Structures are given as structure tokens and as C-alpha cells.
Amino acid sequence: MTILRTTLLGLLAAIPLAAGLAACSPLMAINAFSSGSASHVTRGLAYGPLPRQKLDVYAPKIRTGPVPVVVFFYGGNWTTGERADYAFVGHTLAARGYLAVIADYRLYPDVHYPEILQDAARAVAWAAMESSRHGGDPTRLFVMGHSAGAYNAAMVALDASLLARHGMHPHDLRGWIGLAGPYDFLPIENTTTRPVFFYPDTPAASQPIHHVTVEAPPALLIAPLPGQDKLVDPRRNTGGLASALRALARPVTETYFDHVGHATLVATLATPLRRLAPTLDAVSAFIDANCGSGSGDAILSAVLPEAAVPASITLPTRAPGAATPAAELHAYDKTPAP
């Protein structure tokens, strides 16, 4: 949160009247500048029995029929985060004509991996079952996240065992979207992250890159240009996962934006910072393309500037012992869903 606050406050300082709002919270300031006039919000819906198993739904006020559904998970190193802080994401997606579901999930130290992911899968299952009540089309279901939330989204989309608990499969998703996500991060360097994944006994099964199969749904992977994200290495994580998906001929669009860092990438979904990168346009084009509204490559090529998509990202050599190829299962991988 400190990095997010420092980065966003510097940008918000250039916006008139932002100083007073930013003194409270950078995300509060962004939310204050994000119009909710195009969305109808239903807050505090339960997708499970526990206090953190709640979500908010942002529905377009104007629609001619059921609309695509996007379940969004925020970041925060699996230790912090509140769905209300990401109201700007809900309003933004609703204004583009999608039903946005912003979900809380349990955090460390109350839970570890994989309970966090069980919550994420449960929220997606709720969207599949209940979104039609709010004007959504559950047959056009997407999952999206930023940072730790992008990890959650990746695992729900790639690890079939998570949705299987709810009678679903990865192919029930039309696609998934990851913003600056960690997908291959063993050995864990961040000391805050280590206990979330039982480091040094972290199972390889915790890594999204080990769950890439021919069943993987289409993916849109967005990250800052290599060298501009100080928390998650875009080459290893975004570039590595994209390469793994392409190796199995799975649809993946991989792009890198200049002028943004780890925290500001998700903030470019909000109106005051949208000029920094075409994140929203790329997300919207991907969703529309995978709902049958034209060619994904053509739409995304029109949205993304050519310079933002490097022709080649050189991936670093994996350090010896960084992660084992086989998914090693531990007893806590089978923690029952609440």
C-alpha cells in the first residue's frame, strides 16, 4: 500500500483539487474522480458464509439485454485489500457495458494458499450462478485481476481443480485478464509473501505456469515494460506465461505499456489516469473479441500501439532449484472449502 500511495499521489498531484482528496487515500482519490453515473451498484452480496466472502456488483444502467460478466480481484500481496477501494474498476467496466463483480477474499494471516484461491473460485462460481439476476450473461464470463489478484485470476483460469469444486471447468470462462501478475515466482524473494505460501516448502503447484494445458482459456496479459515494474518481473512472469501458453497453441495476447509501473497500471483504468496507457481499451477489445464481436487480433491490433508490443521479450534463465517442473502436492493443498 505504501508503494501504491507514493506512486499514485505523485500523479494525482497534477490533477486540480486532487491534493485534499489524496491526503486521505490514493484509491479514495481515484474513486472520487470516477463517475458512477453509468452504473447501478449492489453492495455486500455474500458468495459464502464468512465475513470476507462478499462482493459488489456494478451493472450498466443502460443495456438492451444480458451483458458480459467480469469478476475482478484486486492485489495487495494477499495480505491487504478491500473491494470498496476498487469501485473505480467496477464503474469503469460497467460504463463499457459489462457487469463487473468486485470480490473480497480472505487474506493472510487468517488463511494461506490455497484457501485464498478457493475463495476466488467460489466468487467466480457465484457469478456463473447469480449474475443473470443482475443483468449479466453467465455464458460470457471473464475473470480479471491485478498483481496478487492477477495471480488469483490465473489460477482460477488454469488450475482446473479450483472450479471443479463447483461443477465448473476452465472452458466455462470466455477468457481471463492479468495485469502485472506474478505467475512464476519461486523461490519467493518477498518476505511478506513467503508465509502465505509456506516458504520454503512452497509447492510448485502454487505457480500458474505449471497449470498451463491445452484447455487454457484465451488470455490477455498486460504489464509495464520490462524494467519499469519493481515488484514483479514482467519478463519472467508475463513473458514466461505467454510463452508457455503459445507453446501449447493457446490464444494469448501479451503487451507491455510504457509510462506505467506496477501500481499505476491498474490505476489507468480510472478516468484521470487513462491517458497514461490504453489499458481499458485493450481490456474492452479483448472481452468483445472473445464474445464473438469480431477478430481478437484485429481489434487488439487497432487498440494497442505497435511500440507497446515488443517483438521479442528475452526471458531470463531459471535459477537452479527455482521451481520443479512437476506439481508437488502437499497436505494443505487439499484444504476443504468453507
Secondary structure, 3 states (H helix, E strand, C coil): CHHHHHHHHHHHCCCCCHHHHHCCCHHHHHHHCCCCCCEEEEEEEECCCCCCCEEEEEEECCCCCCEEEEEEECCCCCCCCCHHHHHHHHHHHHHCCCEEEEECCCCCCCCCCCHHHHHHHHHHHHHHHHHHHHCEEEEEEEEEEECHHHHHHHHHHHCHHHHHCCCCCHHHCCEEEEECCCCCCCCCCCCCCHHHHCCCCCCHHHCHHHHCCCCCCCEEEEEECCCCCCCCCCHHHHHHHHHHHHHCCCCEEEEEECCCCHHHHHHCCCHHHHHHCCHHHHHHHHHHHCCCCCCHHHHHHHHCCHHHCCCCCCCCCCCCCCCCCCCCCCHHHHCCCC
